[in-house]
């Protein structure tokens, strides 16, 4: 059997559906069930496998169509079931008419052989090569990255990895907001800080709306170190632009450097400014005008009928205000009366570029939860430009609480401001940062325990998983030193693995490809982190319960295969998520 891209659970569920469908049709042909259209029915893996490995409600779902009691229907179907050559070795009828199928040892042997012999066991073709764009972090290049960016980086990168392993063609993308109001504010902040170096803060006060960070002062000093006071008497707009041209590339390079340190490599760094330079923003505005989605106001501004298009995605003609009250949702400005497009216009053009110009099947954006109100607007805007807004998915991410000694950590010792990504990576191992940020689903607030992240013991979940891998490496080296070698996957028989800890590991191994497919489908890579912690726990229990060195030869070979399989899956998860895979600890 070829085990490449093997998904045991999907294969078993598919086989069960095919068997049940065939048996029901056979029962109709034999006259034990009346002729009827086969109803929709569920085939699933129950929570408690004592009641069967796969359960189906076919008999209950068919009660109306067949005009029989569910147990009678179930009996008629079971009587026509031929399990020969199938993954199952027996079937039972339970309760009101559930049909429960039990997997045979041949299936468990296939799981073990696949997991111990296929290097990238877990990969599937679920995605069928569909092209997905995952855009994440996309921090403004006007300052350092914060904790939200740290979580978004781990979440987006690990989600992209799950999609890739599930068979999607994935592009990781960073959208550089290098145009618009924030860049003008960036330039103004730099210019004032530069002038303060020569005229003093009292002579040139920094307005509250400007960026206040120490990084702005540093960039101004760097510019002054090269140009001295030669720009002090220049036109303010000229000074502003000169500082933007000097500081912005440095900040973008800093983002790339810091994210690289965080083990994130992007396929595309997309510049917002390119949309403006290429005319793409103007083009999408003309398109919206032509489709009647926009109109020109009395003052010359171009307005977009936002509420009309967002309504499909759960936003009605009323919206919440900051104080919790409701007001009528108004049309939105796309181009100001002075002819300058808004950020929203560029955002529409950007997503149009992803879905139409570059032709991605789906665009996935990872945003902070504070952007929840923008989701329906963007999806609606894709409908307005003639695309399907459901091809845009947004993963909303809740905030991070940094904790030390059980208490929140608010400030950075170095800057007195919010702790940045670089502050965090100076304090905790990158392995811990990436693993911890991916332990909870994005919709949950995350408490990041700084004390736990630096511990080198089993309380630290990433250490715990890494130790399981290192322990298996140690076991295999010990066996090798005793002259015991693995005879190969083809010689393995899972039937000899009868201990409950062995059975538990086999079931977990069988679930791995399906878990990756589910993580990709649900945009929840945290389920893989939880899975590998459970797998490590399962291995430690097996290690304490079962001997390998002095086991009978057939059992010994099967247990070696089990060790190889678990080691391979742990390695694959850690490698996917760019976490170190140690062979000794």
Helices and strands as residue ranges (DSSP letters): H 8-30, E 43-44, G 49-51, E 54-56, H 58-61, H 63-66, H 70-79, E 88-94, E 98-103, H 105-117, E 131-135, H 147-165, E 169-176, H 181-199, H 214-227, H 236-261, E 268-271, H 272-278, H 280-290, E 294-296, E 302-304, H 306-310, G 311-313, E 318-320, E 326-328, E 332-335, H 343-352, I 353-357, E 362-368, G 369-371, H 372-384, G 389-391, E 392-397, E 400-404, E 407-408, H 421-427, H 430-437, E 446-449, H 450-453, H 461-481, G 489-491, G 494-496, H 500-522, H 526-545, H 553-576
